Amino acid sequence: MNTNRVDACRERYFGAFKKANLVACLAGIVALAVLIPAGMAEYLPDQMSTVRITLSAVLAYGLAFATMMWIPGRALKRSRALDDADVCARTPSQI
């Protein structure tokens, strides 16, 4: 019974890492697709160098990935806490 909630949580969020990675890659691509033409058309400030444009895409990737992995991470943490509470609440006669 110790791993029932954790296993159920893992099954529910199976593929979340892959999906988060794909969405984060798309966020980075969209950031580049917007910033590169804007930089070529000189709509961006002079301080926006190629390095800053690339870092903006990496930042978009990181934020999208972290946001999408937050929900499964919190759910797994709650499941483990509930399982630990169940183990601690058992009396010696139940073990």
C-alpha positions, 0 to 999 in steps of 0.5 A: 500500500505504500506505493499505491498513490505514488505509482498512480501519480506516476501513471497519471503524469506519464509522458509529462517530461516529454510533453514539457520538453516539446512545449518548451522547445516550441516556446524557444522557437517562437521567441527566436521566430519573433526576435530575429526578424524584429532584430533584422528590421531594426525594431529592437533597441541597439542593446539587443545583440545576437547573444541577448536574442539567443538568451531570450530564447533559452529563457523562454525554454526554461520558463515553459519547461519549469512551468509544465513540470511544476504540476506533476512535481507537486502532485508527486510530492503530495502523493509521497507525503500522503503515503508517508502519513499512512505509514506513520498512522498505522498501529503495530497490529496493522503491520 
